[in-house]
Amino acid sequence: MHLPYGAKSGNLDTMGEKLTAGIDIGSLTADAAIMQGRESVVAYAIVPTGADSASAARAAYEQALAAVGLSTGDIAAVGATGYGRANVAFASRTITEITCHAAGARWLFPDARTVIDIGGQDSKVIRLGADGRVEDFVMNDKCAAGTGRFLEVMARSLETDVGALGELARLSSEGARITSTCTVFAESEVVAMVARGVPKEDIIKGLGESVADRIYGMSRRLRGEPPFVLTGGVAKNQGVAAALESRLGSTILIPEEPQIVGAIGAALLAADAMA
């Protein structure tokens, strides 16, 4: 699905719908999205959160504004979400992650019924009603298993860039089975497999399947149903997405830029608050 991202500077209709912004402060990245009403995302930016979430929020916001030649005075309202939302001093309102991911996913895919968000240090599954409202959710925020952090740790053990894991998984015909759900113990398993000469591609595929197993279990507990939408940085990992589709028995919808769905939702809800 082609999404209405990235209007070019000079083509932005500043006389149309009011502009709002959403800021999503996650554990690994700070994401900003600028929207024109409910029509389109006109700009976005993704920057590392680092140790100072307030500065990261400001940097992401300013980068998104600069991309289309806007200033803070052009923005009617700013919504903030994510674990660091309280640190976004320039926000008009703060909103929970669950609400924002639901709103963003539903705007992108109007028929969405289940949103799966796999972030840097937590993962969540959100069930939506026919009207798009959140009916229930489950969240894994106590353990790194099934998150982006889990894959980063494993990539480091395999001396591989985390961004290359999806492509490498496609080279494997059968993934190595990872039995541990704990990141520390799973890393020990990976090190032992490397020592035994298990092909790196098989280990990587097995890691993706391990993440998919974790998320599938959460979805089953929630009684998730299609259409499924996958968001967060791990959505860019083709191996995890394919393994999850296999377990769910359903196609998964993935946004063009899955990391900014929460920011989109925050911008939409900031606009709704002005109505």
C-alpha positions in Angstrom: 0.0 0.0 0.0 1.4 3.4 -1.0 1.1 5.9 1.8 0.8 9.7 1.4 4.1 10.4 3.0 6.6 13.2 2.3 5.1 16.2 0.6 7.9 18.4 -0.9 8.6 21.8 0.3 6.8 24.3 -1.9 4.0 21.8 -2.6 2.5 22.0 0.9 -0.9 23.5 0.9 -0.7 25.6 4.1 -4.2 27.0 3.4 -5.8 23.6 3.7 -6.3 21.5 6.9 -4.4 22.6 10.0 -1.0 21.1 10.6 -0.4 19.0 13.7 2.6 17.0 14.9 3.1 13.8 16.8 6.2 12.9 18.8 6.8 9.3 19.8 9.6 8.8 22.3 10.7 5.2 22.4 13.6 3.5 24.1 15.8 3.5 20.9 14.4 6.2 18.7 12.4 9.4 18.8 10.0 9.7 15.9 8.2 12.8 14.7 5.4 13.1 12.1 3.7 16.2 10.8 0.2 15.8 9.4 -2.2 18.0 7.5 -5.5 17.2 9.1 -6.4 13.6 8.4 -5.2 13.9 4.8 -1.6 13.1 4.7 1.8 12.8 6.5 3.7 15.7 5.1 7.0 15.0 6.8 8.6 12.8 9.4 11.9 12.2 11.1 13.5 9.4 13.1 16.5 10.1 15.4 18.2 8.0 18.1 16.8 8.7 21.6 20.1 8.4 23.4 20.4 9.4 27.0 18.4 12.6 26.7 14.8 12.0 25.5 13.8 15.6 25.7 16.6 16.7 23.3 15.8 13.7 21.0 12.2 14.8 20.8 13.2 18.4 19.9 15.7 17.1 17.3 13.2 14.8 15.6 10.5 17.6 15.6 12.9 20.2 14.1 14.2 17.8 11.5 10.6 17.0 10.4 9.8 20.7 10.2 12.9 21.6 8.3 12.2 18.9 5.7 9.2 20.9 4.4 10.3 24.4 5.3 8.0 24.8 8.3 8.5 26.5 11.7 7.0 25.7 15.1 4.6 28.6 14.5 3.0 26.7 11.6 1.9 23.8 13.9 -1.5 24.1 15.5 -1.0 21.3 18.1 1.5 18.7 19.1 0.7 15.3 20.6 3.3 13.3 22.5 3.4 9.6 23.2 5.8 6.8 24.1 7.6 6.1 27.4 9.3 9.6 27.3 6.2 11.6 26.5 6.3 13.5 29.8 9.6 15.0 28.7 8.2 16.6 25.5 7.8 20.1 27.0 6.4 21.6 23.8 3.5 19.1 23.5 -0.1 20.3 23.7 -1.1 16.9 25.2 0.3 13.5 26.1 -1.4 10.3 25.0 -0.8 6.6 25.8 1.1 4.5 23.3 -1.7 2.0 23.0 -4.2 4.7 21.9 -1.7 6.3 19.5 -0.7 3.1 17.8 -4.3 2.1 17.4 -5.2 5.5 15.9 -2.2 5.5 13.6 -2.7 2.0 12.3 -6.3 2.5 11.7 -5.6 5.7 9.7 -3.2 3.8 7.5 -5.3 0.7 7.2 -9.0 1.5 7.9 -10.0 -2.2 8.3 -7.3 -3.1 10.8 -8.5 -5.2 13.7 -5.2 -6.2 15.4 -2.1 -4.1 15.8 1.2 -5.8 16.6 3.9 -3.3 17.7 7.4 -4.7 18.2 9.6 -1.9 19.6 13.1 -1.6 21.0 12.4 -2.8 24.5 8.7 -3.8 24.5 6.1 -5.4 22.3 2.4 -5.1 22.4 -0.7 -6.6 20.7 -3.8 -4.4 20.5 -7.2 -5.6 19.5 -9.5 -3.1 17.8 -13.3 -3.1 17.5 -15.1 -2.6 14.2 -15.2 1.2 15.0 -11.4 1.3 15.5 -11.6 1.7 19.3 -9.2 -0.3 21.5 -11.0 -3.3 22.9 -8.1 -4.9 24.7 -4.3 -5.3 24.6 -1.4 -7.3 26.0 2.1 -5.9 26.5 5.5 -7.4 27.1 7.5 -4.7 28.9 9.3 -6.7 31.5 11.6 -8.8 29.3 13.6 -8.0 26.2 12.5 -11.3 24.6 10.5 -10.7 21.4 11.7 -7.1 21.0 14.2 -5.2 18.9 16.7 -5.3 21.8 16.6 -9.1 21.7 17.6 -9.0 18.0 20.3 -6.4 18.6 21.9 -8.5 21.2 21.8 -11.6 19.0 23.2 -9.7 16.0 26.1 -8.5 18.1 26.8 -12.1 19.1 26.8 -13.2 15.4 28.9 -10.2 14.4 26.2 -9.1 12.0 24.4 -5.8 11.5 20.9 -6.0 12.9 19.6 -4.4 9.7 20.9 -7.4 7.7 19.1 -10.1 9.7 16.0 -10.2 7.6 17.9 -10.8 4.3 20.2 -13.4 5.9 17.2 -15.3 7.2 15.9 -15.7 3.7 19.0 -17.7 2.8 18.1 -20.4 5.3 15.9 -23.4 4.4 15.5 -24.5 8.0 15.9 -22.3 11.1 17.9 -23.5 14.1 15.6 -24.0 17.1 16.1 -21.4 19.9 14.6 -22.9 23.1 15.3 -20.1 25.6 12.8 -17.2 25.9 15.3 -15.3 28.1 17.6 -13.0 26.1 20.7 -14.0 28.3 20.1 -17.7 27.9 19.2 -17.4 24.2 22.5 -15.6 23.6 24.3 -18.5 25.2 22.5 -20.8 22.9 23.6 -18.8 19.9 27.2 -18.7 21.0 27.1 -22.5 21.4 25.6 -23.0 18.0 28.3 -20.8 16.4 30.9 -23.0 18.1 29.3 -26.1 16.7 29.4 -24.7 13.2 25.6 -24.2 12.7 25.3 -21.9 9.7 24.7 -18.3 10.7 21.7 -18.0 8.3 20.0 -20.9 10.1 20.6 -19.3 13.5 19.2 -16.0 12.3 16.1 -17.6 10.9 15.6 -19.4 14.2 15.9 -16.1 16.1 13.2 -14.6 13.9 11.0 -17.6 14.5 11.6 -17.3 18.3 10.4 -13.7 18.2 7.4 -14.7 16.1 6.5 -17.5 18.6 6.5 -15.0 21.4 4.3 -12.5 19.6 2.0 -15.3 18.3 1.4 -16.4 21.9 0.5 -12.9 22.9 -1.9 -12.6 20.0 -3.6 -15.9 20.9 -4.2 -14.8 24.4 -5.8 -11.6 23.1 -7.8 -13.5 20.5 -6.4 -11.3 17.7 -8.0 -11.4 14.4 -7.2 -10.2 10.8 -6.5 -7.8 9.3 -3.2 -7.7 11.3 -0.9 -4.6 11.1 2.7 -4.9 12.1 4.5 -1.7 13.4 7.8 -0.8 15.0 11.3 -1.2 13.9 11.2 -5.0 13.9 8.5 -4.8 11.2 11.4 -4.1 8.8 12.8 -7.5 9.5 11.5 -9.7 6.7 12.3 -12.9 8.5 10.2 -12.0 11.6 7.3 -10.8 9.5 7.3 -14.0 7.4 7.5 -16.2 10.4 4.7 -14.3 12.1 2.5 -14.6 9.0 3.0 -18.3 9.0 2.0 -18.7 12.6 -1.0 -16.4 12.3 -2.1 -18.0 9.0 -2.8 -14.5 7.6 -1.2 -11.8 5.6 0.3 -9.0 7.7 0.0 -5.4 6.6 3.2 -3.4 7.1 3.3 0.4 6.7 5.8 2.1 4.4 7.6 3.4 7.5 6.5 1.2 10.4 8.4 3.2 13.0 6.2 6.3 12.8 2.8 4.8 13.4 2.7 6.0 17.0 3.7 9.5 16.0 1.0 9.5 13.3 -1.6 8.6 15.9 -0.4 11.3 18.3 -0.7 13.9 15.5 -4.2 12.7 14.7 -5.4 12.8 18.3 -3.8 16.2 18.8 -6.0 17.4 15.8 -9.1 15.7 17.3 -8.6 17.6 20.5 -8.8 20.9 18.7 -12.2 20.0 17.2 
